[in-house]
Amino acid sequence: MPFTQEYLKEYEEKIRQLPLEELYEVLDIIQKDSTNERINIVEKRIEELTGDLPIKNHSEDNKEAYTPIKEIIPPEKKILAILAFVTICFICIVVIAKTKVDANSIGFIIDDDFLSSIADYVYYQTLYDIFFTPSICFGAATIFYAFGFISIKEGKKDVEGYSVVTHLVPAILVSWALATAVPKTFDLPPTNSEKSTVQIETVTYKKETSFRGVHKYYLYFSSGSKLKVDKNQYEQTYIDKSLYTIYQRKNIIIALPVNRYVLKVQAQVIDEDEN
């Protein structure tokens, strides 16, 4: 006996309130219906939630039957797991980097201990700066995605609202986080077990570059070396200013103001006229 339109309308409203797991159970129960009306309603709802129809099998009497596929992880859960995993990885990097920075605290006296730990300090401080903001972005993206996923699963939000909150906002956050972090990884300074060396140099030239809205700032020194710095140090450093330049092998890893740090070891003084 066919179902009435009123019954089917009521049935569809009830189906939209059920979570995904119960939908598979309902589908298993109604597979013996003489018509496909209720089956089509449940199938449509499952497809809305997962993007896939249930797997079809053939029973012994050659009638199509539907087997619930609870063991198959929905795409939404996979995406949520990936976001959560990346977030945890980024947070671990931030925590480890911060711990290393604190362990290699350099102070304001440039001595042998300072030169032995400065490379590690600069490396982990840079690592911390790179991943701190992206870890927040990935965390926020995970929360947004989880909120949308749970809401649609419980029938509290329609598919359109789910797409905006769960896909658009997290996609923007993830894209911005990666665009911020990935280019900066190339700025990680070199580090090894060798003790760093210190020189006293003057700034001979300053340069600002811009590419697709990303600004980079460089200081050039009397030795011919250059160092990428942040905007604040760039603006506060003037031409002919003397700085302590700390080298790891042949690379400058940091430049420090001579009026703030106290030198307790012998430094090489490089004049511009020597080059």
DRENLUMVEX-89926 format. One record per residue (C-alpha): x, y, z; residue in one letter; residue number from 1. Coordinates in steps of 0.25 Angstrom, whole numbers. Layout:
<rec east="X" north="Y" up="Z" residu="A" num="NUM"/>
...
***
This chain:
<rec east="0" north="0" up="0" residu="M" num="1"/>
<rec east="6" north="13" up="-4" residu="P" num="2"/>
<rec east="9" north="24" up="6" residu="F" num="3"/>
<rec east="1" north="37" up="6" residu="T" num="4"/>
<rec east="7" north="50" up="3" residu="Q" num="5"/>
<rec east="4" north="55" up="17" residu="E" num="6"/>
<rec east="11" north="43" up="23" residu="Y" num="7"/>
<rec east="23" north="44" up="14" residu="L" num="8"/>
<rec east="25" north="59" up="18" residu="K" num="9"/>
<rec east="24" north="56" up="33" residu="E" num="10"/>
<rec east="34" north="45" up="31" residu="Y" num="11"/>
<rec east="44" north="53" up="24" residu="E" num="12"/>
<rec east="43" north="64" up="35" residu="E" num="13"/>
<rec east="46" north="53" up="45" residu="K" num="14"/>
<rec east="57" north="47" up="37" residu="I" num="15"/>
<rec east="64" north="61" up="36" residu="R" num="16"/>
<rec east="65" north="61" up="51" residu="Q" num="17"/>
<rec east="73" north="48" up="52" residu="L" num="18"/>
<rec east="88" north="47" up="53" residu="P" num="19"/>
<rec east="95" north="39" up="42" residu="L" num="20"/>
<rec east="97" north="26" up="50" residu="E" num="21"/>
<rec east="82" north="25" up="53" residu="E" num="22"/>
<rec east="79" north="28" up="38" residu="L" num="23"/>
<rec east="87" north="15" up="34" residu="Y" num="24"/>
<rec east="79" north="7" up="44" residu="E" num="25"/>
<rec east="66" north="12" up="39" residu="V" num="26"/>
<rec east="70" north="9" up="24" residu="L" num="27"/>
<rec east="73" north="-5" up="29" residu="D" num="28"/>
<rec east="59" north="-6" up="34" residu="I" num="29"/>
<rec east="51" north="0" up="23" residu="I" num="30"/>
<rec east="58" north="-8" up="12" residu="Q" num="31"/>
<rec east="47" north="-18" up="11" residu="K" num="32"/>
<rec east="37" north="-7" up="7" residu="D" num="33"/>
<rec east="28" north="-10" up="-5" residu="S" num="34"/>
<rec east="32" north="4" up="-10" residu="T" num="35"/>
<rec east="44" north="12" up="-10" residu="N" num="36"/>
<rec east="38" north="25" up="-5" residu="E" num="37"/>
<rec east="43" north="24" up="9" residu="R" num="38"/>
<rec east="56" north="18" up="5" residu="I" num="39"/>
<rec east="58" north="30" up="-5" residu="N" num="40"/>
<rec east="56" north="40" up="6" residu="I" num="41"/>
<rec east="66" north="33" up="16" residu="V" num="42"/>
<rec east="76" north="32" up="4" residu="E" num="43"/>
<rec east="75" north="46" up="1" residu="K" num="44"/>
<rec east="78" north="51" up="15" residu="R" num="45"/>
<rec east="90" north="41" up="16" residu="I" num="46"/>
<rec east="95" north="47" up="3" residu="E" num="47"/>
<rec east="93" north="61" up="8" residu="E" num="48"/>
<rec east="101" north="58" up="21" residu="L" num="49"/>
<rec east="113" north="50" up="15" residu="T" num="50"/>
<rec east="112" north="53" up="0" residu="G" num="51"/>
<rec east="111" north="38" up="-3" residu="D" num="52"/>
<rec east="100" north="28" up="-5" residu="L" num="53"/>
<rec east="99" north="15" up="4" residu="P" num="54"/>
<rec east="106" north="3" up="-2" residu="I" num="55"/>
<rec east="96" north="-6" up="-10" residu="K" num="56"/>
<rec east="96" north="-21" up="-9" residu="N" num="57"/>
<rec east="87" north="-31" up="-15" residu="H" num="58"/>
<rec east="79" north="-41" up="-6" residu="S" num="59"/>
<rec east="77" north="-55" up="-9" residu="E" num="60"/>
<rec east="63" north="-52" up="-15" residu="D" num="61"/>
<rec east="70" north="-43" up="-25" residu="N" num="62"/>
<rec east="64" north="-30" up="-18" residu="K" num="63"/>
<rec east="73" north="-19" up="-15" residu="E" num="64"/>
<rec east="76" north="-17" up="-1" residu="A" num="65"/>
<rec east="84" north="-7" up="6" residu="Y" num="66"/>
<rec east="95" north="-10" up="16" residu="T" num="67"/>
<rec east="99" north="1" up="26" residu="P" num="68"/>
<rec east="114" north="5" up="25" residu="I" num="69"/>
<rec east="117" north="10" up="39" residu="K" num="70"/>
<rec east="131" north="5" up="38" residu="E" num="71"/>
<rec east="134" north="15" up="27" residu="I" num="72"/>
<rec east="138" north="28" up="32" residu="I" num="73"/>
<rec east="131" north="40" up="26" residu="P" num="74"/>
<rec east="139" north="51" up="19" residu="P" num="75"/>
<rec east="136" north="61" up="30" residu="E" num="76"/>
<rec east="142" north="53" up="41" residu="K" num="77"/>
<rec east="154" north="51" up="33" residu="K" num="78"/>
<rec east="156" north="66" up="30" residu="I" num="79"/>
<rec east="153" north="68" up="45" residu="L" num="80"/>
<rec east="164" north="58" up="49" residu="A" num="81"/>
<rec east="174" north="64" up="40" residu="I" num="82"/>
<rec east="171" north="78" up="45" residu="L" num="83"/>
<rec east="173" north="74" up="59" residu="A" num="84"/>
<rec east="185" north="66" up="56" residu="F" num="85"/>
<rec east="192" north="78" up="49" residu="V" num="86"/>
<rec east="188" north="87" up="61" residu="T" num="87"/>
<rec east="194" north="78" up="71" residu="I" num="88"/>
<rec east="207" north="77" up="63" residu="C" num="89"/>
<rec east="208" north="92" up="62" residu="F" num="90"/>
<rec east="205" north="94" up="77" residu="I" num="91"/>
<rec east="215" north="84" up="80" residu="C" num="92"/>
<rec east="225" north="92" up="72" residu="I" num="93"/>
<rec east="222" north="105" up="79" residu="V" num="94"/>
<rec east="223" north="98" up="93" residu="V" num="95"/>
<rec east="236" north="92" up="90" residu="I" num="96"/>
<rec east="242" north="104" up="83" residu="A" num="97"/>
<rec east="238" north="113" up="95" residu="K" num="98"/>
<rec east="244" north="103" up="105" residu="T" num="99"/>
<rec east="257" north="103" up="97" residu="K" num="100"/>
<rec east="257" north="119" up="97" residu="V" num="101"/>
<rec east="255" north="119" up="112" residu="D" num="102"/>
<rec east="266" north="109" up="113" residu="A" num="103"/>
<rec east="276" north="117" up="105" residu="N" num="104"/>
<rec east="273" north="131" up="111" residu="S" num="105"/>
<rec east="284" north="140" up="106" residu="I" num="106"/>
<rec east="283" north="152" up="115" residu="G" num="107"/>
<rec east="291" north="165" up="112" residu="F" num="108"/>
<rec east="305" north="161" up="114" residu="I" num="109"/>
<rec east="313" north="156" up="102" residu="I" num="110"/>
<rec east="322" north="146" up="108" residu="D" num="111"/>
<rec east="326" north="131" up="104" residu="D" num="112"/>
<rec east="313" north="126" up="110" residu="D" num="113"/>
<rec east="305" north="136" up="102" residu="F" num="114"/>
<rec east="313" north="132" up="89" residu="L" num="115"/>
<rec east="311" north="117" up="92" residu="S" num="116"/>
<rec east="296" north="118" up="93" residu="S" num="117"/>
<rec east="292" north="130" up="84" residu="I" num="118"/>
<rec east="290" north="121" up="71" residu="A" num="119"/>
<rec east="280" north="112" up="78" residu="D" num="120"/>
<rec east="273" north="123" up="84" residu="Y" num="121"/>
<rec east="271" north="130" up="71" residu="V" num="122"/>
<rec east="267" north="118" up="64" residu="Y" num="123"/>
<rec east="256" north="114" up="74" residu="Y" num="124"/>
<rec east="252" north="128" up="75" residu="Q" num="125"/>
<rec east="250" north="129" up="60" residu="T" num="126"/>
<rec east="243" north="115" up="60" residu="L" num="127"/>
<rec east="233" north="120" up="71" residu="Y" num="128"/>
<rec east="230" north="133" up="64" residu="D" num="129"/>
<rec east="227" north="125" up="51" residu="I" num="130"/>
<rec east="217" north="115" up="57" residu="F" num="131"/>
<rec east="211" north="123" up="68" residu="F" num="132"/>
<rec east="200" north="130" up="60" residu="T" num="133"/>
<rec east="198" north="118" up="50" residu="P" num="134"/>
<rec east="195" north="109" up="62" residu="S" num="135"/>
<rec east="184" north="119" up="67" residu="I" num="136"/>
<rec east="178" north="119" up="53" residu="C" num="137"/>
<rec east="178" north="104" up="51" residu="F" num="138"/>
<rec east="172" north="103" up="65" residu="G" num="139"/>
<rec east="161" north="112" up="61" residu="A" num="140"/>
<rec east="159" north="105" up="48" residu="A" num="141"/>
<rec east="157" north="92" up="56" residu="T" num="142"/>
<rec east="147" north="98" up="65" residu="I" num="143"/>
<rec east="139" north="104" up="54" residu="F" num="144"/>
<rec east="139" north="91" up="46" residu="Y" num="145"/>
<rec east="135" north="83" up="58" residu="A" num="146"/>
<rec east="124" north="92" up="62" residu="F" num="147"/>
<rec east="118" north="91" up="48" residu="G" num="148"/>
<rec east="120" north="76" up="47" residu="F" num="149"/>
<rec east="113" north="74" up="61" residu="I" num="150"/>
<rec east="102" north="84" up="57" residu="S" num="151"/>
<rec east="98" north="78" up="44" residu="I" num="152"/>
<rec east="99" north="63" up="50" residu="K" num="153"/>
<rec east="89" north="67" up="61" residu="E" num="154"/>
<rec east="80" north="74" up="51" residu="G" num="155"/>
<rec east="82" north="88" up="57" residu="K" num="156"/>
<rec east="87" north="94" up="44" residu="K" num="157"/>
<rec east="84" north="93" up="29" residu="D" num="158"/>
<rec east="94" north="88" up="19" residu="V" num="159"/>
<rec east="96" north="103" up="13" residu="E" num="160"/>
<rec east="99" north="108" up="27" residu="G" num="161"/>
<rec east="108" north="96" up="30" residu="Y" num="162"/>
<rec east="116" north="99" up="17" residu="S" num="163"/>
<rec east="119" north="113" up="21" residu="V" num="164"/>
<rec east="123" north="111" up="35" residu="V" num="165"/>
<rec east="130" north="98" up="33" residu="T" num="166"/>
<rec east="137" north="100" up="20" residu="H" num="167"/>
<rec east="138" north="114" up="16" residu="L" num="168"/>
<rec east="143" north="120" up="30" residu="V" num="169"/>
<rec east="153" north="109" up="33" residu="P" num="170"/>
<rec east="158" north="109" up="18" residu="A" num="171"/>
<rec east="161" north="124" up="20" residu="I" num="172"/>
<rec east="168" north="122" up="33" residu="L" num="173"/>
<rec east="176" north="110" up="28" residu="V" num="174"/>
<rec east="180" north="117" up="16" residu="S" num="175"/>
<rec east="185" north="129" up="23" residu="W" num="176"/>
<rec east="192" north="121" up="33" residu="A" num="177"/>
<rec east="200" north="113" up="23" residu="L" num="178"/>
<rec east="203" north="126" up="15" residu="A" num="179"/>
<rec east="209" north="132" up="27" residu="T" num="180"/>
<rec east="217" north="120" up="32" residu="A" num="181"/>
<rec east="222" north="114" up="20" residu="V" num="182"/>
<rec east="230" north="125" up="14" residu="P" num="183"/>
<rec east="236" north="129" up="28" residu="K" num="184"/>
<rec east="242" north="115" up="29" residu="T" num="185"/>
<rec east="253" north="119" up="19" residu="F" num="186"/>
<rec east="257" north="129" up="29" residu="D" num="187"/>
<rec east="261" north="119" up="40" residu="L" num="188"/>
<rec east="276" north="123" up="43" residu="P" num="189"/>
<rec east="287" north="112" up="43" residu="P" num="190"/>
<rec east="290" north="105" up="56" residu="T" num="191"/>
<rec east="301" north="95" up="59" residu="N" num="192"/>
<rec east="310" north="92" up="71" residu="S" num="193"/>
<rec east="321" north="102" up="68" residu="E" num="194"/>
<rec east="322" north="114" up="77" residu="K" num="195"/>
<rec east="317" north="127" up="70" residu="S" num="196"/>
<rec east="327" north="139" up="67" residu="T" num="197"/>
<rec east="324" north="154" up="70" residu="V" num="198"/>
<rec east="328" north="166" up="62" residu="Q" num="199"/>
<rec east="326" north="181" up="62" residu="I" num="200"/>
<rec east="321" north="186" up="49" residu="E" num="201"/>
<rec east="314" north="198" up="44" residu="T" num="202"/>
<rec east="301" north="199" up="35" residu="V" num="203"/>
<rec east="304" north="203" up="21" residu="T" num="204"/>
<rec east="291" north="201" up="14" residu="Y" num="205"/>
<rec east="276" north="198" up="17" residu="K" num="206"/>
<rec east="267" north="192" up="7" residu="K" num="207"/>
<rec east="252" north="189" up="7" residu="E" num="208"/>
<rec east="246" north="179" up="-3" residu="T" num="209"/>
<rec east="231" north="176" up="-6" residu="S" num="210"/>
<rec east="225" north="164" up="-13" residu="F" num="211"/>
<rec east="210" north="162" up="-14" residu="R" num="212"/>
<rec east="208" north="170" up="-1" residu="G" num="213"/>
<rec east="219" north="163" up="7" residu="V" num="214"/>
<rec east="229" north="173" up="12" residu="H" num="215"/>
<rec east="244" north="169" up="15" residu="K" num="216"/>
<rec east="254" north="177" up="22" residu="Y" num="217"/>
<rec east="269" north="176" up="21" residu="Y" num="218"/>
<rec east="281" north="183" up="27" residu="L" num="219"/>
<rec east="295" north="183" up="20" residu="Y" num="220"/>
<rec east="308" north="183" up="28" residu="F" num="221"/>
<rec east="322" north="188" up="26" residu="S" num="222"/>
<rec east="327" north="174" up="24" residu="S" num="223"/>
<rec east="317" north="172" up="12" residu="G" num="224"/>
<rec east="308" north="163" up="19" residu="S" num="225"/>
<rec east="293" north="165" up="21" residu="K" num="226"/>
<rec east="282" north="162" up="31" residu="L" num="227"/>
<rec east="267" north="161" up="30" residu="K" num="228"/>
<rec east="261" north="168" up="41" residu="V" num="229"/>
<rec east="247" north="172" up="46" residu="D" num="230"/>
<rec east="240" north="185" up="42" residu="K" num="231"/>
<rec east="243" north="191" up="56" residu="N" num="232"/>
<rec east="258" north="188" up="56" residu="Q" num="233"/>
<rec east="259" north="193" up="42" residu="Y" num="234"/>
<rec east="252" north="206" up="45" residu="E" num="235"/>
<rec east="260" north="208" up="58" residu="Q" num="236"/>
<rec east="274" north="205" up="51" residu="T" num="237"/>
<rec east="280" north="217" up="44" residu="Y" num="238"/>
<rec east="292" north="217" up="34" residu="I" num="239"/>
<rec east="306" north="217" up="40" residu="D" num="240"/>
<rec east="300" north="211" up="53" residu="K" num="241"/>
<rec east="310" north="202" up="60" residu="S" num="242"/>
<rec east="304" north="188" up="64" residu="L" num="243"/>
<rec east="309" north="175" up="70" residu="Y" num="244"/>
<rec east="307" north="165" up="59" residu="T" num="245"/>
<rec east="307" north="150" up="63" residu="I" num="246"/>
<rec east="312" north="140" up="53" residu="Y" num="247"/>
<rec east="309" north="125" up="52" residu="Q" num="248"/>
<rec east="321" north="122" up="42" residu="R" num="249"/>
<rec east="319" north="132" up="31" residu="K" num="250"/>
<rec east="305" north="136" up="33" residu="N" num="251"/>
<rec east="299" north="147" up="42" residu="I" num="252"/>
<rec east="289" north="142" up="51" residu="I" num="253"/>
<rec east="286" north="154" up="59" residu="I" num="254"/>
<rec east="290" north="169" up="61" residu="A" num="255"/>
<rec east="290" north="175" up="75" residu="L" num="256"/>
<rec east="291" north="190" up="79" residu="P" num="257"/>
<rec east="304" north="193" up="85" residu="V" num="258"/>
<rec east="298" north="203" up="95" residu="N" num="259"/>
<rec east="289" north="191" up="101" residu="R" num="260"/>
<rec east="299" north="180" up="102" residu="Y" num="261"/>
<rec east="312" north="178" up="109" residu="V" num="262"/>
<rec east="324" north="172" up="102" residu="L" num="263"/>
<rec east="332" north="163" up="111" residu="K" num="264"/>
<rec east="340" north="156" up="100" residu="V" num="265"/>
<rec east="349" north="160" up="88" residu="Q" num="266"/>
<rec east="342" north="165" up="76" residu="A" num="267"/>
<rec east="347" north="168" up="62" residu="Q" num="268"/>
<rec east="344" north="182" up="58" residu="V" num="269"/>
<rec east="341" north="183" up="43" residu="I" num="270"/>
<rec east="342" north="197" up="36" residu="D" num="271"/>
<rec east="335" north="200" up="23" residu="E" num="272"/>
<rec east="348" north="206" up="18" residu="D" num="273"/>
<rec east="355" north="192" up="19" residu="E" num="274"/>
<rec east="346" north="186" up="8" residu="N" num="275"/>
***
